[in-house]
Amino acid sequence: MSLTKNESIDGTTLTIQIKGKFDFNLVQSFRQAYAQINESIIKVVIDLRETEYMDSSALGMLLNMRKTIESQVSTIQISNCQPQLRKILQISRFDKKFDIS
């Protein structure tokens, strides 16, 4: 389980990639990943390409992130969801709060 963050070359997109389990163990590192984003960032992408599991604390972390940065960025996207994660997000109605691809 790990978390990495990268800014795009043009400095407008922050990508946070989660590998393995997205659960309570990532609370601090996830919060730190978006805590001090640059003013130039207009889009945040949560890349779940290598995420195999997420629990309710992950949903809470996503909501807290949205609440914290929604006034700073125009788009928060959850991308590359595995089918089981997409189902969790849809059941939780996160498709109404986030751009999910």
N, CA, C and O atoms as CSV, one atom per row, in Angstrom:
chain,resi,resn,atom,element,x,y,z
A,1,MET,N,N,0.851,-1.169,0.000
A,1,MET,CA,C,0.000,0.000,0.000
A,1,MET,C,C,0.893,1.227,0.000
A,1,MET,O,O,1.744,1.396,0.873
A,2,SER,N,N,0.685,2.085,-0.997
A,2,SER,CA,C,1.478,3.300,-1.059
A,2,SER,C,C,0.720,4.383,-1.810
A,2,SER,O,O,-0.276,4.131,-2.489
A,3,LEU,N,N,1.226,5.582,-1.663
A,3,LEU,CA,C,0.609,6.739,-2.286
A,3,LEU,C,C,1.716,7.582,-2.903
A,3,LEU,O,O,2.736,7.840,-2.266
A,4,THR,N,N,1.513,8.007,-4.141
A,4,THR,CA,C,2.454,8.916,-4.791
A,4,THR,C,C,1.667,10.083,-5.363
A,4,THR,O,O,0.490,9.954,-5.702
A,5,LYS,N,N,2.335,11.221,-5.462
A,5,LYS,CA,C,1.688,12.376,-6.075
A,5,LYS,C,C,2.631,12.992,-7.089
A,5,LYS,O,O,3.848,13.012,-6.903
A,6,ASN,N,N,2.044,13.496,-8.166
A,6,ASN,CA,C,2.809,14.115,-9.242
A,6,ASN,C,C,2.040,15.302,-9.788
A,6,ASN,O,O,0.813,15.280,-9.873
A,7,GLU,N,N,2.777,16.335,-10.155
A,7,GLU,CA,C,2.176,17.474,-10.839
A,7,GLU,C,C,2.462,17.339,-12.319
A,7,GLU,O,O,3.521,16.847,-12.708
A,8,SER,N,N,1.520,17.774,-13.149
A,8,SER,CA,C,1.739,17.748,-14.587
A,8,SER,C,C,2.834,18.740,-14.948
A,8,SER,O,O,3.171,19.627,-14.163
A,9,ILE,N,N,3.376,18.579,-16.136
A,9,ILE,CA,C,4.467,19.447,-16.591
A,9,ILE,C,C,4.039,20.910,-16.619
A,9,ILE,O,O,4.822,21.797,-16.277
A,10,ASP,N,N,2.792,21.161,-17.028
A,10,ASP,CA,C,2.318,22.549,-17.081
A,10,ASP,C,C,1.858,23.080,-15.715
A,10,ASP,O,O,1.485,24.246,-15.587
A,11,GLY,N,N,1.890,22.207,-14.698
A,11,GLY,CA,C,1.587,22.635,-13.341
A,11,GLY,C,C,0.119,22.849,-13.032
A,11,GLY,O,O,-0.211,23.470,-12.022
A,12,THR,N,N,-0.785,22.344,-13.889
A,12,THR,CA,C,-2.208,22.575,-13.671
A,12,THR,C,C,-2.952,21.369,-13.101
A,12,THR,O,O,-4.095,21.495,-12.661
A,13,THR,N,N,-2.306,20.199,-13.106
A,13,THR,CA,C,-2.971,18.980,-12.646
A,13,THR,C,C,-2.128,18.274,-11.594
A,13,THR,O,O,-0.931,18.056,-11.783
A,14,LEU,N,N,-2.765,17.922,-10.491
A,14,LEU,CA,C,-2.135,17.122,-9.450
A,14,LEU,C,C,-2.749,15.726,-9.520
A,14,LEU,O,O,-3.969,15.572,-9.454
A,15,THR,N,N,-1.891,14.709,-9.655
A,15,THR,CA,C,-2.364,13.330,-9.683
A,15,THR,C,C,-1.889,12.626,-8.421
A,15,THR,O,O,-0.702,12.641,-8.099
A,16,ILE,N,N,-2.828,12.013,-7.713
A,16,ILE,CA,C,-2.519,11.222,-6.526
A,16,ILE,C,C,-2.840,9.776,-6.880
A,16,ILE,O,O,-3.991,9.427,-7.140
A,17,GLN,N,N,-1.804,8.941,-6.885
A,17,GLN,CA,C,-1.991,7.534,-7.250
A,17,GLN,C,C,-1.900,6.663,-6.005
A,17,GLN,O,O,-0.978,6.798,-5.200
A,18,ILE,N,N,-2.871,5.767,-5.862
A,18,ILE,CA,C,-2.920,4.893,-4.698
A,18,ILE,C,C,-2.717,3.460,-5.160
A,18,ILE,O,O,-3.423,2.974,-6.044
A,19,LYS,N,N,-1.749,2.795,-4.556
A,19,LYS,CA,C,-1.449,1.403,-4.908
A,19,LYS,C,C,-1.793,0.507,-3.726
A,19,LYS,O,O,-1.462,0.814,-2.580
A,20,GLY,N,N,-2.458,-0.599,-4.017
A,20,GLY,CA,C,-2.817,-1.537,-2.959
A,20,GLY,C,C,-4.126,-1.161,-2.303
A,20,GLY,O,O,-5.132,-0.958,-2.983
A,21,LYS,N,N,-4.118,-1.068,-0.986
A,21,LYS,CA,C,-5.338,-0.774,-0.230
A,21,LYS,C,C,-5.472,0.717,0.053
A,21,LYS,O,O,-4.524,1.374,0.483
A,22,PHE,N,N,-6.662,1.230,-0.197
A,22,PHE,CA,C,-6.993,2.616,0.125
A,22,PHE,C,C,-7.854,2.544,1.382
A,22,PHE,O,O,-9.072,2.379,1.310
A,23,ASP,N,N,-7.196,2.671,2.537
A,23,ASP,CA,C,-7.901,2.520,3.809
A,23,ASP,C,C,-7.343,3.483,4.847
A,23,ASP,O,O,-6.570,4.383,4.519
A,24,PHE,N,N,-7.732,3.291,6.083
A,24,PHE,CA,C,-7.382,4.197,7.174
A,24,PHE,C,C,-5.873,4.426,7.320
A,24,PHE,O,O,-5.457,5.486,7.786
A,25,ASN,N,N,-5.069,3.471,6.937
A,25,ASN,CA,C,-3.613,3.606,7.049
A,25,ASN,C,C,-3.056,4.739,6.193
A,25,ASN,O,O,-1.929,5.181,6.417
A,26,LEU,N,N,-3.821,5.211,5.225
A,26,LEU,CA,C,-3.349,6.275,4.333
A,26,LEU,C,C,-3.861,7.668,4.715
A,26,LEU,O,O,-3.624,8.632,3.986
A,27,VAL,N,N,-4.553,7.782,5.834
A,27,VAL,CA,C,-5.165,9.070,6.204
A,27,VAL,C,C,-4.147,10.206,6.173
A,27,VAL,O,O,-4.368,11.207,5.491
A,28,GLN,N,N,-3.057,10.074,6.886
A,28,GLN,CA,C,-2.074,11.169,6.971
A,28,GLN,C,C,-1.426,11.471,5.634
A,28,GLN,O,O,-1.346,12.632,5.233
A,29,SER,N,N,-0.962,10.441,4.938
A,29,SER,CA,C,-0.268,10.686,3.665
A,29,SER,C,C,-1.230,11.221,2.607
A,29,SER,O,O,-0.835,12.045,1.782
A,30,PHE,N,N,-2.482,10.769,2.614
A,30,PHE,CA,C,-3.460,11.290,1.652
A,30,PHE,C,C,-3.731,12.762,1.920
A,30,PHE,O,O,-3.762,13.569,0.991
A,31,ARG,N,N,-3.924,13.110,3.171
A,31,ARG,CA,C,-4.178,14.510,3.534
A,31,ARG,C,C,-2.988,15.388,3.138
A,31,ARG,O,O,-3.173,16.481,2.603
A,32,GLN,N,N,-1.785,14.918,3.397
A,32,GLN,CA,C,-0.583,15.684,3.050
A,32,GLN,C,C,-0.431,15.856,1.541
A,32,GLN,O,O,0.130,16.851,1.083
A,33,ALA,N,N,-0.925,14.898,0.772
A,33,ALA,CA,C,-0.784,14.953,-0.681
A,33,ALA,C,C,-1.507,16.149,-1.295
A,33,ALA,O,O,-1.054,16.694,-2.301
A,34,TYR,N,N,-2.625,16.563,-0.701
A,34,TYR,CA,C,-3.370,17.697,-1.257
A,34,TYR,C,C,-3.378,18.922,-0.347
A,34,TYR,O,O,-3.958,19.947,-0.706
A,35,ALA,N,N,-2.755,18.835,0.807
A,35,ALA,CA,C,-2.848,19.910,1.806
A,35,ALA,C,C,-2.318,21.254,1.310
A,35,ALA,O,O,-2.910,22.295,1.594
A,36,GLN,N,N,-1.231,21.239,0.587
A,36,GLN,CA,C,-0.628,22.501,0.161
A,36,GLN,C,C,-0.426,22.499,-1.343
A,36,GLN,O,O,0.704,22.482,-1.831
A,37,ILE,N,N,-1.534,22.517,-2.073
A,37,ILE,CA,C,-1.407,22.519,-3.525
A,37,ILE,C,C,-1.167,23.934,-4.032
A,37,ILE,O,O,-1.603,24.914,-3.428
A,38,ASN,N,N,-0.469,24.014,-5.142
A,38,ASN,CA,C,-0.146,25.301,-5.748
A,38,ASN,C,C,-1.400,25.980,-6.278
A,38,ASN,O,O,-2.393,25.324,-6.590
A,39,GLU,N,N,-1.339,27.299,-6.374
A,39,GLU,CA,C,-2.459,28.065,-6.916
A,39,GLU,C,C,-2.720,27.723,-8.371
A,39,GLU,O,O,-3.837,27.895,-8.858
A,40,SER,N,N,-1.696,27.237,-9.074
A,40,SER,CA,C,-1.843,26.927,-10.498
A,40,SER,C,C,-2.615,25.631,-10.747
A,40,SER,O,O,-3.052,25.381,-11.870
A,41,ILE,N,N,-2.786,24.807,-9.714
A,41,ILE,CA,C,-3.505,23.539,-9.868
A,41,ILE,C,C,-4.999,23.814,-10.045
A,41,ILE,O,O,-5.630,24.436,-9.190
A,42,ILE,N,N,-5.560,23.341,-11.168
A,42,ILE,CA,C,-6.998,23.503,-11.403
A,42,ILE,C,C,-7.726,22.154,-11.446
A,42,ILE,O,O,-8.956,22.104,-11.442
A,43,LYS,N,N,-6.954,21.065,-11.485
A,43,LYS,CA,C,-7.560,19.735,-11.566
A,43,LYS,C,C,-6.789,18.779,-10.661
A,43,LYS,O,O,-5.558,18.774,-10.647
A,44,VAL,N,N,-7.529,17.970,-9.907
A,44,VAL,CA,C,-6.931,16.925,-9.074
A,44,VAL,C,C,-7.473,15.588,-9.563
A,44,VAL,O,O,-8.684,15.410,-9.699
A,45,VAL,N,N,-6.563,14.649,-9.826
A,45,VAL,CA,C,-6.944,13.320,-10.285
A,45,VAL,C,C,-6.520,12.306,-9.228
A,45,VAL,O,O,-5.358,12.265,-8.822
A,46,ILE,N,N,-7.472,11.493,-8.790
A,46,ILE,CA,C,-7.181,10.382,-7.892
A,46,ILE,C,C,-7.133,9.140,-8.776
A,46,ILE,O,O,-8.165,8.675,-9.260
A,47,ASP,N,N,-5.935,8.608,-8.982
A,47,ASP,CA,C,-5.728,7.473,-9.884
A,47,ASP,C,C,-5.798,6.167,-9.087
A,47,ASP,O,O,-4.943,5.886,-8.247
A,48,LEU,N,N,-6.831,5.383,-9.370
A,48,LEU,CA,C,-7.041,4.122,-8.652
A,48,LEU,C,C,-6.680,2.911,-9.508
A,48,LEU,O,O,-7.159,1.806,-9.253
A,49,ARG,N,N,-5.845,3.113,-10.513
A,49,ARG,CA,C,-5.438,2.051,-11.432
A,49,ARG,C,C,-4.885,0.823,-10.704
A,49,ARG,O,O,-5.176,-0.310,-11.086
A,50,GLU,N,N,-4.097,1.047,-9.666
A,50,GLU,CA,C,-3.475,-0.067,-8.944
A,50,GLU,C,C,-4.055,-0.254,-7.545
A,50,GLU,O,O,-3.416,-0.837,-6.669
A,51,THR,N,N,-5.274,0.248,-7.348
A,51,THR,CA,C,-5.950,0.110,-6.058
A,51,THR,C,C,-6.833,-1.123,-6.105
A,51,THR,O,O,-7.685,-1.254,-6.983
A,52,GLU,N,N,-6.627,-2.022,-5.160
A,52,GLU,CA,C,-7.394,-3.269,-5.164
A,52,GLU,C,C,-8.512,-3.293,-4.128
A,52,GLU,O,O,-9.373,-4.172,-4.156
A,53,TYR,N,N,-8.495,-2.314,-3.204
A,53,TYR,CA,C,-9.460,-2.336,-2.099
A,53,TYR,C,C,-9.655,-0.927,-1.575
A,53,TYR,O,O,-8.702,-0.152,-1.487
A,54,MET,N,N,-10.884,-0.595,-1.230
A,54,MET,CA,C,-11.147,0.666,-0.541
A,54,MET,C,C,-12.256,0.424,0.474
A,54,MET,O,O,-13.181,-0.353,0.236
A,55,ASP,N,N,-12.143,1.105,1.611
A,55,ASP,CA,C,-13.159,0.943,2.652
A,55,ASP,C,C,-13.847,2.282,2.917
A,55,ASP,O,O,-13.622,3.262,2.206
A,56,SER,N,N,-14.674,2.306,3.935
A,56,SER,CA,C,-15.441,3.521,4.230
A,56,SER,C,C,-14.546,4.687,4.621
A,56,SER,O,O,-14.906,5.841,4.387
A,57,SER,N,N,-13.396,4.414,5.206
A,57,SER,CA,C,-12.501,5.522,5.552
A,57,SER,C,C,-11.955,6.183,4.285
A,57,SER,O,O,-11.705,7.388,4.279
A,58,ALA,N,N,-11.767,5.415,3.221
A,58,ALA,CA,C,-11.328,5.988,1.946
A,58,ALA,C,C,-12.399,6.926,1.400
A,58,ALA,O,O,-12.086,7.995,0.876
A,59,LEU,N,N,-13.654,6.527,1.521
A,59,LEU,CA,C,-14.748,7.392,1.080
A,59,LEU,C,C,-14.748,8.691,1.892
A,59,LEU,O,O,-14.940,9.776,1.343
A,60,GLY,N,N,-14.533,8.569,3.180
A,60,GLY,CA,C,-14.452,9.748,4.034
A,60,GLY,C,C,-13.292,10.651,3.653
A,60,GLY,O,O,-13.426,11.874,3.655
A,61,MET,N,N,-12.162,10.059,3.328
A,61,MET,CA,C,-10.992,10.856,2.917
A,61,MET,C,C,-11.276,11.613,1.624
A,61,MET,O,O,-10.873,12.767,1.476
A,62,LEU,N,N,-11.966,10.969,0.692
A,62,LEU,CA,C,-12.319,11.638,-0.562
A,62,LEU,C,C,-13.264,12.818,-0.301
A,62,LEU,O,O,-13.105,13.888,-0.888
A,63,LEU,N,N,-14.236,12.616,0.573
A,63,LEU,CA,C,-15.154,13.708,0.903
A,63,LEU,C,C,-14.447,14.863,1.601
A,63,LEU,O,O,-14.716,16.028,1.308
A,64,ASN,N,N,-13.539,14.540,2.527
A,64,ASN,CA,C,-12.773,15.589,3.212
A,64,ASN,C,C,-11.907,16.364,2.235
A,64,ASN,O,O,-11.793,17.586,2.327
A,65,MET,N,N,-11.290,15.640,1.288
A,65,MET,CA,C,-10.468,16.311,0.282
A,65,MET,C,C,-11.336,17.266,-0.534
A,65,MET,O,O,-10.959,18.415,-0.765
A,66,ARG,N,N,-12.484,16.790,-0.961
A,66,ARG,CA,C,-13.378,17.627,-1.772
A,66,ARG,C,C,-13.763,18.888,-1.008
A,66,ARG,O,O,-13.723,19.990,-1.556
A,67,LYS,N,N,-14.131,18.726,0.238
A,67,LYS,CA,C,-14.531,19.866,1.070
A,67,LYS,C,C,-13.382,20.866,1.228
A,67,LYS,O,O,-13.597,22.078,1.230
A,68,THR,N,N,-12.170,20.343,1.360
A,68,THR,CA,C,-11.006,21.196,1.584
A,68,THR,C,C,-10.582,21.965,0.336
A,68,THR,O,O,-10.228,23.140,0.433
A,69,ILE,N,N,-10.612,21.325,-0.833
A,69,ILE,CA,C,-10.029,21.958,-2.023
A,69,ILE,C,C,-11.025,22.382,-3.091
A,69,ILE,O,O,-10.620,22.942,-4.110
A,70,GLU,N,N,-12.313,22.134,-2.891
A,70,GLU,CA,C,-13.269,22.426,-3.961
A,70,GLU,C,C,-13.302,23.898,-4.365
A,70,GLU,O,O,-13.663,24.214,-5.499
A,71,SER,N,N,-12.936,24.790,-3.473
A,71,SER,CA,C,-12.920,26.211,-3.830
A,71,SER,C,C,-11.654,26.592,-4.605
A,71,SER,O,O,-11.594,27.662,-5.211
A,72,GLN,N,N,-10.645,25.718,-4.585
A,72,GLN,CA,C,-9.374,26.005,-5.249
A,72,GLN,C,C,-9.275,25.399,-6.642
A,72,GLN,O,O,-8.588,25.948,-7.504
A,73,VAL,N,N,-9.943,24.283,-6.878
A,73,VAL,CA,C,-9.814,23.581,-8.151
A,73,VAL,C,C,-11.162,23.502,-8.858
A,73,VAL,O,O,-12.214,23.580,-8.225
A,74,SER,N,N,-11.115,23.347,-10.175
A,74,SER,CA,C,-12.370,23.270,-10.927
A,74,SER,C,C,-12.851,21.833,-11.095
A,74,SER,O,O,-14.047,21.600,-11.264
A,75,THR,N,N,-11.931,20.864,-11.050
A,75,THR,CA,C,-12.302,19.470,-11.278
A,75,THR,C,C,-11.589,18.550,-10.305
A,75,THR,O,O,-10.389,18.686,-10.067
A,76,ILE,N,N,-12.340,17.613,-9.745
A,76,ILE,CA,C,-11.755,16.516,-8.969
A,76,ILE,C,C,-12.226,15.235,-9.650
A,76,ILE,O,O,-13.418,14.931,-9.683
A,77,GLN,N,N,-11.265,14.495,-10.189
A,77,GLN,CA,C,-11.599,13.305,-10.964
A,77,GLN,C,C,-11.058,12.058,-10.279
A,77,GLN,O,O,-9.929,12.043,-9.788
A,78,ILE,N,N,-11.877,11.013,-10.252
A,78,ILE,CA,C,-11.434,9.701,-9.787
A,78,ILE,C,C,-11.310,8.851,-11.038
A,78,ILE,O,O,-12.302,8.605,-11.724
A,79,SER,N,N,-10.096,8.398,-11.340
A,79,SER,CA,C,-9.880,7.729,-12.615
A,79,SER,C,C,-9.369,6.303,-12.463
A,79,SER,O,O,-8.863,5.902,-11.415
A,80,ASN,N,N,-9.521,5.551,-13.554
A,80,ASN,CA,C,-9.004,4.187,-13.677
A,80,ASN,C,C,-9.523,3.250,-12.592
A,80,ASN,O,O,-8.765,2.454,-12.037
A,81,CYS,N,N,-10.811,3.346,-12.294
A,81,CYS,CA,C,-11.412,2.507,-11.250
A,81,CYS,C,C,-11.541,1.061,-11.716
A,81,CYS,O,O,-11.962,0.794,-12.842
A,82,GLN,N,N,-11.177,0.143,-10.845
A,82,GLN,CA,C,-11.479,-1.263,-11.071
A,82,GLN,C,C,-12.998,-1.416,-10.936
A,82,GLN,O,O,-13.633,-0.612,-10.253
A,83,PRO,N,N,-13.590,-2.431,-11.574
A,83,PRO,CA,C,-15.059,-2.588,-11.511
A,83,PRO,C,C,-15.622,-2.639,-10.085
A,83,PRO,O,O,-16.669,-2.050,-9.818
A,84,GLN,N,N,-14.940,-3.334,-9.171
A,84,GLN,CA,C,-15.457,-3.436,-7.803
A,84,GLN,C,C,-15.400,-2.087,-7.090
A,84,GLN,O,O,-16.263,-1.793,-6.264
A,85,LEU,N,N,-14.403,-1.268,-7.393
A,85,LEU,CA,C,-14.315,0.064,-6.779
A,85,LEU,C,C,-15.357,1.001,-7.379
A,85,LEU,O,O,-15.963,1.799,-6.664
A,86,ARG,N,N,-15.563,0.906,-8.677
A,86,ARG,CA,C,-16.579,1.730,-9.330
A,86,ARG,C,C,-17.958,1.440,-8.727
A,86,ARG,O,O,-18.764,2.350,-8.532
A,87,LYS,N,N,-18.214,0.177,-8.438
A,87,LYS,CA,C,-19.504,-0.204,-7.844
A,87,LYS,C,C,-19.675,0.420,-6.461
A,87,LYS,O,O,-20.747,0.928,-6.133
A,88,ILE,N,N,-18.609,0.379,-5.647
A,88,ILE,CA,C,-18.648,1.012,-4.319
A,88,ILE,C,C,-18.940,2.499,-4.451
A,88,ILE,O,O,-19.767,3.041,-3.719
A,89,LEU,N,N,-18.259,3.159,-5.385
A,89,LEU,CA,C,-18.446,4.597,-5.585
A,89,LEU,C,C,-19.858,4.914,-6.070
A,89,LEU,O,O,-20.446,5.912,-5.654
A,90,GLN,N,N,-20.399,4.081,-6.939
A,90,GLN,CA,C,-21.754,4.322,-7.433
A,90,GLN,C,C,-22.798,4.076,-6.351
A,90,GLN,O,O,-23.742,4.855,-6.217
A,91,ILE,N,N,-22.644,3.013,-5.583
A,91,ILE,CA,C,-23.578,2.732,-4.486
A,91,ILE,C,C,-23.568,3.873,-3.472
A,91,ILE,O,O,-24.603,4.233,-2.911
A,92,SER,N,N,-22.385,4.432,-3.249
A,92,SER,CA,C,-22.226,5.541,-2.297
A,92,SER,C,C,-22.600,6.890,-2.915
A,92,SER,O,O,-22.512,7.927,-2.257
A,93,ARG,N,N,-23.018,6.869,-4.179
A,93,ARG,CA,C,-23.437,8.051,-4.933
A,93,ARG,C,C,-22.321,9.077,-5.117
A,93,ARG,O,O,-22.577,10.276,-5.223
A,94,PHE,N,N,-21.100,8.597,-5.154
A,94,PHE,CA,C,-19.969,9.481,-5.390
A,94,PHE,C,C,-19.934,9.972,-6.834
A,94,PHE,O,O,-19.267,10.960,-7.141
A,95,ASP,N,N,-20.657,9.278,-7.724
A,95,ASP,CA,C,-20.739,9.727,-9.110
A,95,ASP,C,C,-21.477,11.066,-9.219
A,95,ASP,O,O,-21.396,11.735,-10.249
A,96,LYS,N,N,-22.193,11.455,-8.163
A,96,LYS,CA,C,-22.870,12.755,-8.122
A,96,LYS,C,C,-21.942,13.856,-7.618
A,96,LYS,O,O,-22.200,15.036,-7.856
A,97,LYS,N,N,-20.872,13.486,-6.928
A,97,LYS,CA,C,-19.966,14.457,-6.323
A,97,LYS,C,C,-18.630,14.579,-7.045
A,97,LYS,O,O,-17.959,15.606,-6.943
A,98,PHE,N,N,-18.237,13.522,-7.782
A,98,PHE,CA,C,-16.940,13.481,-8.447
A,98,PHE,C,C,-17.114,13.075,-9.904
A,98,PHE,O,O,-18.100,12.438,-10.275
A,99,ASP,N,N,-16.146,13.451,-10.712
A,99,ASP,CA,C,-16.064,12.979,-12.095
A,99,ASP,C,C,-15.354,11.633,-12.036
A,99,ASP,O,O,-14.166,11.579,-11.718
A,100,ILE,N,N,-16.062,10.544,-12.337
A,100,ILE,CA,C,-15.474,9.201,-12.236
A,100,ILE,C,C,-15.306,8.620,-13.622
A,100,ILE,O,O,-16.244,8.573,-14.417
A,101,SER,N,N,-14.070,8.172,-13.897
A,101,SER,CA,C,-13.799,7.574,-15.212
A,101,SER,C,C,-13.067,6.254,-15.058
A,101,SER,O,O,-12.753,5.603,-16.054
